Amino acid sequence: MPSRSRLYILAAFMSTYMAIGIVSPYISILVRGLGYSPSTVGLLLGVFEAAGIAGPFVLGRLVDRWGCYKPGLLICVILMLLPGIPLAYTTTPLASALLLCVLSIGTKSSIPLTEAMTTLVVGKDGNYGKLRSFSSIAFICAVLFFQWFPFLPRNNSLNIGIWISIMSLAATVFVLILPARLSLRAPQSAGGSPGADSGRWLKNPRFILGLLMIALSRIGMSPILSFLSLYVTEHVHWDAVGLVWAIASAAETPLIFFSKSIIRRFKGPLRVIFFTGFALILRLLIYAFLPYPPAIIAGQLLHSLCYGLFHPAAVNFITTNIPPEHRATGMTVYISLGTALPTFLGNILGGYIVEYFGYPLLYGGYTIFPILAAVVYFIIRRGGQGNAKAPVTKSVSGAS
């Protein structure tokens, strides 16, 4: 692909992830700043994740039907733009939940669309991690900018809402100037139609078990992704939310970049996901028993394995099982059922655990989920499919 075309795509991707870089670390703080209790915050964050299940499915199927990613991505960034400031003025859980749903549909739907575009841009023999790492760099820039920029500081919900809108507006501009020809999906296979063979890969036992393994791991990560900002500010009393998230994103970038060769060396994405589970258990135990800044930094460095290697492996597993013409729908299945639904369940339970038992039990108790993911892995291995190549299409990362 010509270098100018790559710049258009990178600008759209990076600006979108800069907006996500405000939403992900600060949405829990924004909601907590509205005066809600921890259990209500957990419930609202659960609603936020639940909306991220249905929305991406609808947009993913529409994009597969349209054959072009740009309209879908444009809808996403506009939906991220609209609720930011009004959300900061809500005074009832129902109003907050409705606006969180809009924000979630935009945020959660943008991720599978950019991921699907990335896998198609790099092609079956390209390096997904290399292009995806630029999104992590954009995320880091956003959180550090918000951590230290003196204008509209992050000390209240309104300022957070304003910055969500500002970053989303910038993303809208860059998506608008993205040439539509650069966001065309792969040509449909002969005799096929959107969704025509989706039932085959959705009914594949290996695919179902692999998705379950991913989902259990994501439940284990949910207290980190959703409650870490509150944990740092309320439990550790450390005003460093942006720094903490930036450390995690910086740690993930090198492994995302080199994920292609690492997955190939491990001879399969499921094996990689299995080994990242040990890092997740260690990370959760650190937060449970060592609530001190140096320990939190060490835990955040483990994000390199818990997400930097886990996510490319999960994407690799999904893309090996789904043909290119259904890639948007396939990535939506991953984001919705493998990520949003598990995080929804984790958030609902997590809010009540924090309110009644505290953060140590939250993080210590959630170690059960990566352990269950390891059990599923051994079930897959017992069936002789732990590292079998998927039957549908070749991996975009060059590994099975």
Beta strands, then each sheet from edge to edge (+ up, - down):
end
